[in-house]
């Protein structure tokens, strides 16, 4: 009997793939090494049939040759084969050796010497060895584990499931080939290959910066690499992202792009320096260690083209680098006087030589990773503050009005850990306007402790230093801190504070925009939109409940003709039975509101019970002169288009606001102080998220709305509209595949967010059926006549008239989960035609209460998240709109004056805008009041708001109490009582 040598362990490491997974045919055991069964080869081997699941053959023992020399040779071959594969092999006639499937006990016995090897699952035992082969041991080539070659083709056999060993529980990912979900763990582990490799792990750094679990970050990196959109991931891949919200996904995506930008720029600099011959081993390592643009600039700045070089570089050019390195490694043999060259600048005397050595050492210290990590960690433990003061130049020459705006920051100081994001943006704006001067203050204690650590620990010489050399070392450390490290730290602190403030502000803008877009629509009302104005009058537009323009006009309410114009307004309201007036919040809004409130209080419009509301008109004027508005309302004057837009913003805010570029909607303060690229990307993503989650009816939606669906763009939306105009309405989601430019990936991303009105589809199909009957004979005759010509042409499939409507298309269930949904319906005894009805709700509730959600998911071989989504889709009523949970516009009949306010007055109002320092609330006095952020606590927010993690946003109705009224400055301070 022979036992496997210890060399097997080292060879088994080669079976571990790059992503850390282990080959599936290895077996593990923690027991000690045991003897293996000896395989005795025969002199002649008969042709052995290939193993399959149905045809499994036990390996036969081969008789040993009589000759001692032959036995010795055969034994060597057998051992080599065991070392190569750790599995029994048998030679075949074609000089290849096929892996045989051993018994379960044989596998366990043969590989007990391999510590920490995974156990082969039973499902894999039947097929993981099947069809695998290696080359004969007589060949000098390395063994191959490829599939057996049949002719010129290689047959690749895949197991039914992907397995990971000794890992946390599996997650499930859906695909077109496996819609019920395929068990995978983290989509292949936490290691992710990047195009530009660095010395740091992108998954780990991403996790640290976003506070998201590493396995979730690894999954998100792969999902983004596969061009999945945020709405699709947030709704249909919850099990892979630990149920993160869209805002968190957006933050991870932006941080990932930032890290990749750093890596890409790093490799660009490396290639440039390599081409110029400036790249050394130390510089290469330092560049690959950089994680931020500030670190990268710090390392690469001395090597930029056109730079006259640093003091350290000039000293190196004089040949002082060996002296500097000798001071740290072998100071006993260092003689600085030997470097003096009286006729060379920089080496003329001992002082210049010492200065050159000092500059080189300072450069080494300032670029050392451990040194920088120590000083950063030290700063985290100390009080570091940012200070701002009034600039001397601005105090003499500046505009007093601009200077007064920054009065709070004329003598400002705050710990960088406690400073608010809006304060950073305000300080930066004042500095850009040259009104303020800003600096970061690091205490002297940090410098003293850092210098002591460098001299006595990190850069402690290996031998005794003479006093004059110790003085050079100390001066080098102080010079490195003062001239190189301190400025770097200040730049890093400022950059991080600004970056965090910009990201938080942009996220706040995104939340504000989401609140505006998801404002609950007011349907079924005829509305009058009013765009206020003084000299040029107020523009009026009356629209029907279906947003059709009924009438437009101009009235002059603020030029002494108010009474006469009141008659015209009354006549129009009664003529079109309109009882809702929508006023834009632009110029003359306050006066127009007072005008209508006065008429309503006098019951001038009786018998109509007229109410009014005020909406933001931000972006309406820009849209009114845009090409889209000209195409939509070609016969209407641009001045009147804004009134139409104002009225439609109440009927369907989402459909109207998506027509305007997000940055023009007016989503917050400091909007122009942040990165415009980041702002645009975030706001566009929020629009896509809102439109996708609300969903669109594919047969009636506009092209502008359709282009914001996840996975679609302007061209694809145009193609969908053209297909609809050419072939009639879509019958089901599958027909989307017939549209030009909509491939499998696009279909996967957008299909779940597109809806179909089943009543409309059924009516269309019934009317079409009669036409198809008479048309069938003509079509058949024509098809036979041209069949030969059409067979030669290759084109996209034409629309099929046999397409049938699918009731699941009206739900949020993704087509990849239709099979699971139908199995669930069969399980509960439901009918697809009962989707959204009370009977369906009762059947679902009965099954879930009896079986439980998790048990039902296991029975259907799917995840809990997928099952919950299916249940939501089946039980939600027809025409369900998520916006019904959000607030509607606040309709009023009267008005309160600013002078009527007093401390302690309790009022209701609507949130106008949310900022990092508080929330502005419209309480109907013409000036918004501010609820400071300290007055907004979780206890005052409703449970719904806590669950959504939205806080307070535009459009929400609140009850507030007046804390302070500053009439000269027109400021109102409020306290939040509750959210209505």
Beta strands, then each sheet from edge to edge (+ up, - down):
strand 1: 89-91
strand 2: 96-99
strand 3: 133-135
strand 4: 149-150
strand 5: 153-154
strand 6: 171-173
strand 7: 182-184
strand 8: 384-390
strand 9: 411-415
strand 10: 436-442
strand 11: 527-531
strand 12: 538-543
strand 13: 549-555
strand 14: 580-584
strand 15: 611-615
strand 16: 696-697
strand 17: 754-755
strand 18: 906-915
strand 19: 918-922
strand 20: 929-932
strand 21: 957-966
strand 22: 971-979
sheet 1: 1+ 2- 3+
sheet 2: 4+ 5-
sheet 3: 6+ 7-
sheet 4: 9+ 8- 10+
sheet 5: 13+ 12- 11+ 14+ 15+
sheet 6: 16+ 17+
sheet 7: 18+ 19- 20+ 22+ 21- 18+
end
